Amino acid sequence: MKKLSFAVSLILFLLLAVVAGVHLNIVADANTPAGKGSIERAVMVRSGQGFKALSTMLYNQGLIRHPFKFRLFARFHGYDKHIKAGEYMLSNAMTPEKILQTMVEGKVLLHRLTIPEGYNLMQVSRAVQAAGFGTEADFFKTATDPEFVHAMGIDAQTFEGYLFPDTYYFAIDATPKDIIRAMIKRFREVFTVKWENRAKAVGMTVHQVITLASIIEKETGVARERPIISSVFHNRLKRKMRLESDPTVIYGIEDYNGNITRKDLKRPTPYNTYTMRGLPPGPISNCGVKAIAAALYPAHTKYLYFVSKKDGTHYFSTNFREHERAVRKYQLGRY
């Protein structure tokens, strides 16, 4: 009886030793990189993807050495049930455990999206597609969906003017709504309560301020001129003069070919500030913080006109006769 008990104990001890040895081997493998960092891969983990298929993919890409040990270690520690879908940048210099932790924590690869100041919705849509975030058409459709616009608390029909120009980072599977929400959040961080109060003080709604700022953005080549150009538009609005801004005319032409003509200046569109008084119905671009500040805090001038000097700057005039002389000099080359 004692011999039997001893034999059973010995077998159990040996089994435990084997299990402990296997576990130590698996743990050792989980803490040993597959290489020294010569391989780096962007790995896409699909929603619903099986863990066996994932481990095989990692092995085939040279990121782990033993897929079976990888699966066992993941199961021992509960990693296999908590892998998050997404794109990950993984290296063979990472230990298998670090790879698992990266995917469990959802540290997905982020891609950069840069929106320059002055881009309109169409240009933003193209930039989104160029950065790899879906199609231009899908983004534009979402950005011009009035229901989504209103749901985001924007008093407009589209997001034109409210997609704040900046550099953003998104996962590759970010949706148009994800991207727009981030841009609107950034806009609200910039357009503070102080600025809302300033808009009321100058007798404008937020939408009117953004509309004016978008025009200033498109009209300005040199940053220091923004408050002066703003003063021209404010002065004209107070006198009920037409703004006569070429960028607004261009925005209202669907088939614009790059050359503005006299016929274009007479074309009746809601954005033609040569034919209608006051501000157009909405922004013509997505403007930066300096253009918004200029719209809210114009310089104190009596200027009513400006003309390009063809070097990025403008000549400003207080009356039409002086403006005509400036046009002849700077645009027609007649001195």
C-alpha positions in Angstrom: 0.0 0.0 0.0 2.8 2.3 0.9 4.6 1.5 -2.4 1.4 2.3 -4.3 1.0 5.6 -2.5 4.6 6.5 -3.2 4.2 5.6 -6.8 1.2 7.8 -7.2 2.9 10.6 -5.4 5.9 10.2 -7.7 3.8 10.3 -10.8 2.0 13.4 -9.6 5.3 15.0 -8.8 6.7 14.2 -12.2 3.5 15.5 -13.9 3.7 18.7 -11.9 7.4 19.0 -12.8 6.6 18.5 -16.5 3.7 21.1 -16.3 6.0 23.5 -14.5 8.7 22.9 -17.0 6.4 23.4 -19.9 5.0 26.6 -18.3 8.5 28.0 -17.7 9.4 27.2 -21.3 6.3 29.0 -22.5 6.9 32.0 -20.3 10.5 32.1 -21.4 9.4 32.1 -25.1 6.8 34.8 -24.3 9.7 37.0 -23.0 12.0 36.3 -25.9 11.7 38.4 -29.1 11.6 36.7 -32.4 14.5 38.9 -33.7 16.4 42.0 -33.1 14.2 44.6 -34.8 15.0 44.0 -38.4 11.3 43.3 -39.2 8.5 45.8 -38.6 4.9 45.1 -39.8 1.6 46.9 -39.9 -0.8 44.2 -38.8 -4.5 44.4 -39.2 -6.6 42.5 -36.6 -10.1 42.0 -38.0 -13.2 42.0 -35.8 -14.2 38.4 -35.2 -10.8 37.1 -36.3 -9.9 33.8 -34.6 -6.9 33.8 -32.3 -5.4 30.8 -34.0 -5.5 32.6 -37.4 -4.0 35.6 -35.7 -1.1 33.7 -34.2 -0.5 32.0 -37.6 -0.4 35.4 -39.3 2.1 36.8 -36.8 4.3 33.7 -37.3 4.1 34.0 -41.1 5.2 37.6 -40.8 8.2 36.7 -38.6 6.9 38.4 -35.5 6.8 35.4 -33.3 8.7 32.1 -33.4 6.2 29.6 -31.9 2.5 30.1 -32.6 1.5 27.2 -30.4 3.4 28.5 -27.4 2.0 31.9 -28.2 -1.5 30.6 -28.0 -0.9 28.7 -24.8 0.7 31.7 -23.1 -2.2 33.9 -24.2 -4.8 31.5 -22.8 -2.9 31.0 -19.5 -3.0 34.8 -18.9 -6.4 35.5 -20.5 -5.1 37.7 -23.3 -6.7 35.7 -26.1 -10.3 36.8 -25.1 -9.4 40.6 -25.0 -7.7 41.3 -28.2 -9.0 44.5 -29.8 -9.5 44.9 -33.5 -7.4 47.5 -35.3 -4.2 48.1 -37.1 -1.0 47.6 -35.1 2.7 48.4 -35.8 4.6 45.4 -34.5 8.2 44.4 -34.6 10.2 41.2 -34.1 12.1 43.1 -31.4 8.9 43.0 -29.3 8.4 40.0 -27.0 5.3 37.9 -27.7 3.9 39.2 -24.4 4.5 42.8 -25.4 2.7 42.1 -28.7 -0.2 40.6 -26.8 -0.3 43.6 -24.4 -0.3 46.0 -27.3 -3.3 44.4 -28.9 -5.2 44.0 -25.6 -4.7 47.6 -24.7 -5.8 48.7 -28.2 -2.6 50.7 -29.0 -3.5 50.9 -32.6 -1.4 52.5 -35.3 -2.4 56.1 -35.9 -2.2 57.8 -39.3 -1.7 61.5 -39.7 -4.3 63.8 -41.4 -3.3 67.4 -42.0 -5.9 70.0 -43.0 -4.4 73.3 -44.1 -6.1 76.6 -43.3 -8.4 77.7 -46.1 -9.4 74.3 -47.4 -13.1 74.0 -48.3 -15.2 70.9 -47.8 -14.3 69.4 -51.2 -10.6 69.9 -50.5 -10.9 68.4 -47.0 -12.7 65.4 -48.5 -9.8 64.9 -50.9 -7.3 65.1 -48.1 -9.2 62.6 -46.1 -9.1 60.1 -49.0 -5.4 60.8 -49.7 -4.6 60.0 -46.1 -6.2 56.6 -46.5 -9.4 57.2 -44.5 -12.1 55.9 -47.0 -13.4 57.7 -50.0 -13.8 61.4 -50.8 -17.4 60.8 -51.8 -18.3 59.2 -48.4 -16.7 61.9 -46.4 -18.3 64.7 -48.4 -21.7 63.0 -48.1 -21.4 62.9 -44.3 -20.0 66.5 -44.1 -23.1 67.8 -46.0 -25.7 65.8 -44.1 -27.9 68.4 -42.4 -29.2 65.9 -39.8 -25.6 65.1 -38.6 -24.7 68.8 -38.7 -27.6 69.6 -36.4 -26.9 66.6 -34.2 -23.4 68.0 -33.6 -25.0 71.3 -32.5 -24.0 73.4 -35.6 -26.5 75.9 -36.8 -25.9 75.3 -40.5 -26.7 72.9 -43.4 -23.1 71.6 -43.8 -19.9 71.5 -41.8 -18.2 74.0 -44.1 -16.2 76.4 -41.9 -16.3 74.2 -38.8 -13.8 71.5 -39.7 -10.9 73.1 -37.9 -7.6 73.1 -39.8 -5.0 71.2 -37.8 -3.0 67.9 -37.8 -5.0 65.0 -36.5 -4.1 61.3 -35.9 -6.7 58.6 -36.5 -6.8 54.8 -36.7 -7.0 53.6 -40.3 -10.6 52.4 -39.8 -11.8 55.8 -38.5 -15.2 56.7 -40.1 -16.1 60.1 -41.6 -18.1 60.8 -38.4 -15.2 59.9 -36.2 -13.0 62.4 -38.1 -15.7 65.1 -38.2 -16.3 64.8 -34.5 -12.6 65.3 -33.7 -12.5 68.4 -35.9 -15.6 69.9 -34.3 -14.2 69.2 -30.9 -11.1 71.1 -31.9 -13.2 73.9 -33.3 -15.0 74.3 -29.9 -11.7 74.3 -28.1 -10.6 77.2 -30.2 -13.9 79.1 -30.3 -14.3 79.8 -26.6 -17.1 81.4 -24.6 -15.0 84.6 -24.7 -15.2 84.6 -28.5 -19.0 83.8 -28.3 -19.4 86.9 -26.1 -17.3 89.0 -28.5 -19.5 87.9 -31.4 -22.5 89.2 -29.6 -20.7 92.4 -28.8 -20.1 93.1 -32.5 -23.7 92.2 -33.4 -22.9 88.9 -35.1 -23.8 85.2 -34.7 -21.2 82.6 -34.5 -22.1 81.4 -38.0 -21.7 85.0 -39.3 -18.3 85.3 -37.7 -17.1 82.0 -39.2 -18.5 83.1 -42.6 -16.6 86.4 -42.5 -13.5 84.7 -41.2 -13.6 82.2 -44.1 -13.6 85.1 -46.6 -10.7 86.8 -44.7 -8.8 83.5 -44.9 -9.2 83.3 -48.6 -8.5 86.9 -49.3 -5.3 87.1 -47.2 -1.8 86.2 -48.4 0.1 87.8 -45.5 -1.0 87.2 -41.9 -0.5 90.7 -40.6 -3.1 92.0 -43.1 -6.0 89.9 -41.8 -7.2 92.5 -39.2 -7.0 95.2 -41.9 -8.9 93.2 -44.5 -11.4 92.4 -41.8 -11.8 96.1 -41.1 -12.7 96.7 -44.8 -15.4 94.1 -44.7 -16.8 95.4 -41.4 -16.8 99.0 -42.7 -18.6 97.9 -45.9 -21.2 95.9 -43.9 -21.9 98.9 -41.7 -22.5 101.0 -44.8 -24.6 98.3 -46.5 -22.1 98.1 -49.3 -21.6 94.9 -51.2 -18.5 93.0 -50.1 -17.4 92.3 -53.7 -15.1 89.4 -52.7 -13.8 87.2 -55.6 -13.4 84.1 -53.5 -17.1 84.1 -52.6 -18.0 84.3 -56.3 -15.6 81.4 -57.1 -17.1 79.3 -54.3 -20.6 79.7 -55.8 -19.5 78.4 -59.2 -19.7 74.7 -59.6 -17.8 74.5 -62.9 -15.1 77.1 -62.0 -12.1 76.6 -64.3 -9.6 78.8 -62.5 -10.3 82.0 -64.4 -12.8 84.5 -63.0 -14.6 86.6 -65.7 -16.9 89.6 -65.8 -19.7 87.1 -66.6 -18.9 85.2 -63.4 -19.1 88.5 -61.4 -22.7 88.9 -62.7 -23.7 85.3 -62.2 -26.6 85.2 -59.7 -25.6 82.7 -57.0 -26.2 82.9 -53.2 -22.4 83.4 -52.8 -21.9 86.2 -55.3 -21.1 89.2 -53.1 -21.0 91.4 -56.2 -24.7 91.0 -56.8 -26.0 90.5 -53.2 -25.6 92.6 -50.1 -24.3 91.4 -46.8 -22.6 88.1 -46.0 -23.1 84.9 -48.1 -25.3 82.2 -46.5 -22.3 80.4 -45.0 -18.6 80.0 -44.9 -16.5 79.4 -48.1 -13.6 77.6 -46.3 -12.4 76.2 -43.1 -10.4 78.9 -41.5 -7.7 79.1 -38.8 -7.6 80.8 -35.5 -6.0 84.0 -36.8 -8.7 84.6 -39.4 -11.4 84.0 -36.8 -9.6 86.4 -34.4 -9.4 89.0 -37.2 -13.2 88.7 -37.9 -13.9 89.3 -34.2 -11.3 92.0 -33.7 -10.9 94.1 -36.9 -8.3 96.9 -37.1 -9.7 100.4 -36.6 -9.5 101.9 -40.1 -11.6 103.8 -42.6 -10.6 101.6 -45.5 -13.4 100.5 -47.9 -11.3 99.0 -50.7 -8.2 96.8 -51.3 -6.4 95.6 -54.3 -3.7 92.9 -54.7 -0.2 94.2 -55.3 0.6 90.7 -56.7 3.2 90.1 -54.0 0.9 88.6 -51.4 0.1 92.0 -49.9 -2.6 94.6 -50.7 -3.0 98.3 -51.2 -5.9 99.8 -49.1 -8.0 102.8 -50.0 -10.6 104.9 -48.2 -12.4 106.0 -51.4 -13.2 104.7 -54.9 -11.0 107.2 -56.8 -7.9 106.2 -54.8 -8.9 102.5 -55.3 -9.1 103.0 -59.1 -5.6 104.5 -59.2 -4.4 101.5 -57.2 -6.0 99.1 -59.6 -4.4 100.8 -62.6 -1.0 100.7 -60.9 -1.0 97.3 -59.4 -3.3 95.3 -61.7 -2.9 97.0 -65.1 0.6 98.3 -64.7 -0.4 101.9 -65.7 1.3 104.5 -63.6 
